[in-house]
Amino acid sequence: MRLVLPAVMTASLALGGCFAVSDAPAGKPELAAYFDCVRERGVMISAHRGQSAADQPENSIAAILATGQAIPGAIVELDVVRTRDRKLVLMHDPSVDRTTTGHGHLAELTLNQVRQMRLRAPNGDLTDAAPPTLDEALAAAGRVGAIAALDFKADDEEGTLELARAVIAEVRRVNAADRVILITYSDTAARAIAALAPEMMISAGMSRATDLSGVDSDQILAWTGSRTMKPSQWRQLKAEGIEVQFGTLGAPGERFDDQFAQDGDVGEYRELWRKGVTIIATDAPLAVKSVMGPELAAAQTCSR
């Protein structure tokens, strides 16, 4: 992330200028130097929805703690949404039906109603835990030294930016700016959220360092997709000082995680790293760990 891209964004960008950034702390993310170091020395594993085993409910405290304890320096990807009374909680789907004992759309439920639900693990086990709030999740990640990658679950771009403002405020309130990544899916959102939270890392889709002109590349982790491997692009981004993320996650039977595991040898994960990937986002984090031990250990020599 050494390259500094040209141009400076104005303080009133993002959908008609309604997302001012005057209250944003100045300076680069504290994590920037850490990711620079990891890029040169090792690898990081990002656990999709925080999970590392089928007995852990997705987006749960149990998953965050287990994954952080099992994988040194883990990134736990978590999905954030707001309840009807505008509290921040973790949930991937608009509906709570798949992963909890509750029913209905989370955005139409109060936090108190969410607290009455119980999370269900992928293996069918019913737990005693309710969906956690964002501050509970950040506290759990902090206890095990994990970095939380926060995915904003909203209906549209305007909703995404509104949710992002609330999440950023909560991250600042609990002093977690140095251990979060904010996930974006469009150039507009990436630029707006980067300006709203210049002290936090962002994940943004890009194929070249110049794709997000106006954003300091020290703040960027490049998301390069989950369907097509692009070694030449990865090497170029790495050479330009930008950390590359690639996803082996996805639909069961189609994702690279399953393809790699078919022959019982998951050495393909090492090939991703050799070709320039710094962060492997996966539904099988323990499988990645099984072949990336030295690289994970090397990453742990980087100072946070």
Secondary structure, 3 states (H helix, E strand, C coil): CCCCCCCCCCCCCCCCCCCCCCCCCCCCCCHHHHHHHHHHHCCEEEEHHHCCCCCCCCCCHHHHHHHHHHCCCCEEEEEEEECCCCCEEECCCCECCCCECCCCEHHHCCHHHHHCCCEECCCCCECCCCCCEHHHHHHHHHHCCCEEEEEECCCCHHHHHHHHHHHHHHHHHCCCHHHEEEECCCHHHHHHHHHHCCCCEEEEECCCHHHHCCCCHHHEEEECCCCCCCHHHHHHHHHCCCEEEEECCCCCCCCHHHHHHCCCCCCHHHHHHHCCCCEEEECCHHHHHHHCHHHHHHHCCCCC
